[in-house]
Structures are given as structure tokens and as C-alpha cells.
Amino acid sequence: MKKTLLTIITALMAGIAYAQGIDGVLDCIERNNPELQALRKEHEAGCLDIKAQNNLDDPSVEYSPFFNKETSGVASSELVVSQGFDFPTVYAARSKAANLQQEALRQQLMTSRRDIMFSAATLCLDLVCQQKRKELVDKREENAISLQRLCEKRLKEGDATILELNKIKMDLMAIKAEKAKTEATLATTVLALTSMNGGKPLPLSDIDYPDLPTEDDATLLSTAIAGNRDINEAIAAANASEQDVKLNRQAWLPKIDIGYRRNTDGSDASNGFLVGATFPIFSSKGKLKAAKARQESDRLKLANARATAESAIKAKIGELKQLRRIAEAYDTTLMHQTLELLMKAVEQGEMTITDYYTQADGVYQSLLAQIDIERQLQGVAADIRKDEL
């Protein structure tokens, strides 16, 4: 099982050499993600549907033959060819509305893309965290194996007890279980990222945490709000609904029909033009009210999006500051140096194995806590800057 997990991790983390780091991983996923590809095609189809709404009406051709009992064959006939047009100003208003509707669709696509890329970035952060945990577990296993060899040697010399050796073996057993669990979690994350990349391998071997934001709180807040996809999507929807109201205000304008008419009666034929109009007395009823209701709804959604985004970002910035203070309290170098000194003290006979475990366990727990805090810190920073992805 252990060998299989290591094989999966090694195979899936093999990637192209030129794309390194989380940015390289996200670039690959943006190109290959099946969901994102489907959303792009859906956006393309939506834009084509919107453009088609401003096309001319189809031309109409009518032919009517007439018969009577005194004439063999067709006694007379009528041919009518006509083309319908909206009032000219309607086409201009509809064209502007189409452009705004396409922009609204584009903003929806960008929001969906943001969500997909943020999910991928979150998995990348999880992967880095899991790799750090694995490195710590590997180091702990290495120390436990060294202690076991030392204790077995001392047991033969009469300087150690079987209880101390059993303590080391029990600890090593727990470490191996934790290592297997960590490797399984790591393999699951790699598989999840590979799935987001359409099943293609990713350059995961050299990824690490990105730099944390260095801007002050006010700049961080203004930048995050300015680029917030939810707000931009709401703005685009509000603009589109506003233009829709203007378009529906012209719904009372008549549609114009222009055509050609030809009538035949035996050998005689007459030609003429056809001019008519269709008055939307019933078809436009209630459309303006509906458009105004949608406009008000979109305005309220925009106000809510702004308030929600600002509140959420402020909360995240506050959380970021708290986590920074917690992370700064950990001295990783000191903790690793302490573990080395404790190990030397046991090897030189200055400390018993029991005392070693009493102190080393606390250091390992602090290192794990530091890894978890660092992951939380990176997660909050990524959440604040997710619209930059």
C-alpha cells in the first residue's frame, strides 16, 4: 500500500519543466479544466443567441391561386412578397442592450472561472501543507529509527530496559501510521488537482507557498473591492437591466411591413407595392413593468454584493493580521535545533529516552501547529486575493 501511494504521488507530480510554482499549476488547469472549457462554450453560445435577437425578420412569400367552374386551370392568382422591419431606433437600442447583455455573460464567466481557479489554488495550498507535514513525519521517523538502534545496542550492554525499547517501537508504529495517512491524503490531493487538469499531469514537484501580501489594510481592501468579481458581475447585470428598460419604453413603436404584390386575372396582371404596420397593443403589455422590476432587483443585488464583499474582505483582513501575529510567535529554527540537541543528549547518555520523548513530543506538536497556522494564513491571504487569479 505504501509503495503504491508513493508511486501514485511520484507519477502524478511529474510535470513539464518550464512551468513551476502554483502559478504554473494554475496556468495548466486554466487551459485544461473541462468545466471551464464547457463554461466558455456556453458563454459563446449565449453571446450568439443575444446577437441573433437583433436580426431582421424573415421575409414572407405568399401565393394564392383562384379557381372557378367556368375557367380551366387557374382563373386568377395573387403573389405577395413582404419584409417586416422594427422601427429604426429599436435596432440601435437593442444593439446597445445586446452589448451590455454580453458583458453581463462575460462577467458571469469570469466569476465562474474565479471560483474554479480558487478551488485549484486551495488544493495547491493543501498540497504544500501536506508536503511539509510529510517532511516532518519523515524526520520524526528517521529519529525514531536511530533511537531504536541506539536502544537495542544499549539493551545488549545493559544500559537500557525492555520498556524503553518497547516505548520506541510503539512510537515508531504510531509514526508509520501517521506517515501512511499523510501520504494517502497527499495522493488524494494530487489526484484532485490532476482531475481538475482534465486528467493530465501537472508540474507539482516544486510548488511552494506564494509571498504574503505586503500592502497596508486600506490598500488591500480597496484593491480587493475594485477587482471583486461578484460586484463586477452585479454591475454588469444592473447596466443590462437599465438598458432593457430603455428598450422596452420603445415597445409601443409599430413594426413596418414593405412588400410587392402581383395580381393576375386571365391574361391581365397588375402590380403594386405593399405598405403596412403592426401595432404592438397587446404583445407589449406589462413588459415595461417587468423590465423595471428586474432593474430594481438588480440594483438591490448590486448594493448587497458591495456590502457583502466589503464586510467579508474586512473580516478576512482582520483574520490575516491575527494569524500573522500567531505565526510570528513560532521560531521554526529554534524548534529544529532543539530536536537536534535532544537527540544528541540521548546519544551521549545525558538524557534518558523517557525524558527525550517528554520534551520532543511537545516540540513536534508545536511544529505541526506552526504548519497548520501557516496553512490557515495562506488560505486567508488567497481568499482576499482570489479575484486576482
Secondary structure by P-SEA (a helix, b strand, c coil): caaaaaaaaaaaaccccccccaaaaaaaaaaccaaaaaaaaaaaaaaaaaaaccccccbbbbbbbbbcccccccccbbbbbbcccccaaaaaaaaaaaaaaaaaaaaaaaaaaaaaaaaaaaaaaaaaaaaaaaaaaaaaaaaaaaaaaaaaaaaaaccccaaaaaaaaaaaaaaaaaaaaaaaaaaaaaaaaaaaacccccccccccccccccccaaaaaaaaaaacaaaaaaaaaaaaaaaaaaaaaaccbbbbbbbbbbbbcccbbbbbbbbbcccccccccaaaaaaaaaaaaaaaaaaaaaaaaaaaaaaaaaaaaaaaaaaaaccaaaaaaaaaaaaaaaaaccccaaaaaaaaaaaaaaaaaaaaaaaaaaaaaaaaacccc
